[in-house]
Amino acid sequence: VQLQASGGGLVQAGGSLRISCAASGRTLSSYHMGWFRQAPGKEREFVAAITWTGGTTYYADSVKGRFTVSRENAKNTVYLQMNSLKPEDTAVYYCAASSRGLRYYSSNYGISPSYDYWGQGTQVTVSS
């Protein structure tokens, strides 16, 4: 499956942005999906995840209450709505797809090896 992240851009602190991840090649409906980000000079970190049914979501503590992950399987797309953005949210955001079983995924959604496919990333810059 090929993943294409889009929707990044420049936004002022306190603003909002929604980024998307569209899939081609295969349907996303059978994959759990995650969002990660990587800031300059830092390691890639987990941001949010959603199970293949959309019934369960997970968030990093740093974004909990501000970000919302969702999916529209009919559109083969996953979204990350980001509100109350902070300068420290500046990073390249990557979407990723996991074919792991639900039991494994529920304990390992936050680590990169749990994911089989990665998108190319979209830049989000938050100015102070």
C-alpha positions, -999 to +999 in steps of 0.1 A: +000+000+000+012+035-008+006+063+017+005+100+008+004+125+036-008+161+028-022+192+044+008+204+063+018+241+063+026+271+084+003+281+112+005+304+142+006+291+177-029+285+190-042+277+155-055+245+139-045+223+110-058+191+096-035+167+078-046+137+058-031+104+048-045+089+016-038+053+005-035+038-029-029+003-040-049-014-013-077-005+010-069+010+043-098-006+060-079-036+072-049-016+086-044+001+119-030+035+113-006+057+132+009+092+130+044+099+140+065+131+138+101+140+136+115+174+145+150+186+134+177+169+154+152+147+172+141+111+169+108+102+154+081+100+180+046+086+182+017+110+180-016+092+176-031+059+163-064+044+154-074+008+151-087-006+118-124-002+129-118+032+142-132+021+175-101+028+196-077+057+194-044+063+212-025+095+218+009+107+231+006+126+263+020+157+246-010+159+222-038+145+242-068+168+243-055+188+214-052+163+185-078+140+172-072+110+148-100+097+127-105+077+096-129+074+066-124+039+053-148+046+024-124+073+013-093+053+021-081+083+042-070+089+078-069+124+093-051+141+122-069+172+134-045+194+153-058+222+175-042+246+199-009+241+181+023+250+198+058+258+184+070+224+198+046+207+175+067+217+145+079+186+127+075+164+097+044+143+103+043+108+089+014+083+086+020+046+088-001+015+083+001-017+105-012-051+096-006-065+131-033-083+149-054-062+173-040-078+205-004-070+195-013-036+182-030-025+214+003-029+233+027-018+206+010+010+186+036+035+197+067+019+182+078+021+146+085-016+140+047-022+145+041-005+111+046-020+077+041+010+054+051+046+057+041+078+039+066+104+028+057+130+055+042+165+055+058+195+071+040+213+099+055+245+112+040+264+141+052+300+146+053+317+180 
